[in-house]
Amino acid sequence: MEKEKVSIITAVYKVEEFLKRCVDSILKQTYQNLELLLIDDGSPDNCPKMCDELAKKDARIKVIHKENGGVSSAWNAGLDNATGDYIAFVDSDDWVEPDYISILYETLQKYHSDIAICCNDVFCNNEFRKDETTTAREEKFYPAKECIKAFLAKDRWRHTTWGKLYKKAIFATMRYPEDIKCVEDSYMICDLCRQVKNGIATTDKILYHYVIQGNSVSRTISAKRFDWIRAKRHILDQLNPKDEVYIYAVEDIFIAYKSTYHLFKRGKRKDLIKQLNAWLKEDYKKYIKYTKGAARLKNFVFRYFRPVFNFLYMLKHK
């Protein structure tokens, strides 16, 4: 009996240096019944031509050229055109192990789960390192009611689209928000968990290699960075303050504020810092009451005594 088809979606934009490595790793999968949807998101370089040439060499590749709309738009185009029974995502500058799909598929089938998740490592500055926020740590099954906790609690899974195999039904009524230009996957994490009917299974195998580049979108100093805070606001809006994970989601939004502030400060973007402070004033009043102890003190100092906060930060990272 032929195994079910898996659709792998890869958004392509300005990745000439990495695209072939990514595609080669997908085509070398031991799980053969798959299609690869390369979504050219209006890339201004040689990527569109590369996609077409790669498609000529393997019938499993389907290329979709579209105007630039961001990664959510590209993912959605892939979801709209996927013909597989299962969905996986691979970022175009990353690469995967040959058994990436086969192990995830076997894990999903073993536990009759809706999503299977693998471990990953990080490739940065031409060397591998352990991922401190890995997608999974052990082989385990989590029933549907525990999924949000697994994604939001202290020892959480990554919110990334990649590193996972999904039943296609997960995306029957769900699409990514195209007005969010970064952390799109994090923005949708609660919405994703609501689509889980049975549960999520994890494997302890490292199957995905996540690449950090110096010009990564997540490190770009622009107003797009506010999308990280929008994502944390959206998550909190989906939760009840009585939920066990609410306190972790609250601390996450303060972490997002601090990290975004440091990014803007390094870029000397006083205009963006002014806007960030206005947002912080609103959210601080709304959420500080849910924090306790040292975390509450740090957030208080960050809100009202920024020079002191900067001094302590400098000492810590000297």
VENZICOR-V755439 format. One record per helix or strand of 3 or more residues. SS is the DSSP state (helix for helix, strand for strand). FROM is the first residue (numbers start at 0). TO is the last residue. Records with the same first field share a line. If there is no record, write none. Layout:
# VENZICOR-V755439
SS=FROM-TO ; FROM-TO
This chain:
# VENZICOR-V755439
strand=5-11 ; 33-40 ; 60-65 ; 85-88 ; 114-123 ; 126-129 ; 139-142 ; 163-166 ; 198-211
helix=18-26 ; 46-56 ; 70-80 ; 99-110 ; 143-151 ; 167-170 ; 183-186 ; 188-193 ; 216-218 ; 222-237 ; 245-265 ; 269-289 ; 292-303 ; 305-315
